[in-house]
Amino acid sequence: LNPAFRLYDRIYCGAACPEEHIDFLKSLLCVRGVLVVPFENQLQRIERKTKEEYDVSNILSVSFADLILPKKEDRKLVATIEITSEPISLQDSCRLVVLSSIGKSRLSRLAELPLPQL
């Protein structure tokens, strides 16, 4: 995962996160994104307020198994896929469905409709 290409609005980690990796998980959050992670025997909710500021709250005491990281030699076996383009927005996706439902013949008549007066 490369935070330079993709940020997430919600992340859940299902294992106790080692201290040396908590900053990496936080770096994957977009502003207003939420990370829920077991850290230092607490289930923490971490919200990214700004690019540099986080709000951390402890939800409850927990006991999770430690996160098992792949060995360095095993990391070379995993293919990395870089996603550089932005996915289509929900608004654009809906617009495409509506326009395809209207059809080309009706779409040409849409331009003839009067615009509302403001």
ABEGO torsion letter per residue (X at the ends): XBAAABBBABBBBABBBBAAAAAAAAAABBBGBBBBBBBGGBBBBBBBABAABBBBBBABBBBBBBBBBBBAAAAAABBBBBBABBBBBAAAAAAAAAAAAAEAAAAAAAAABBBBBX
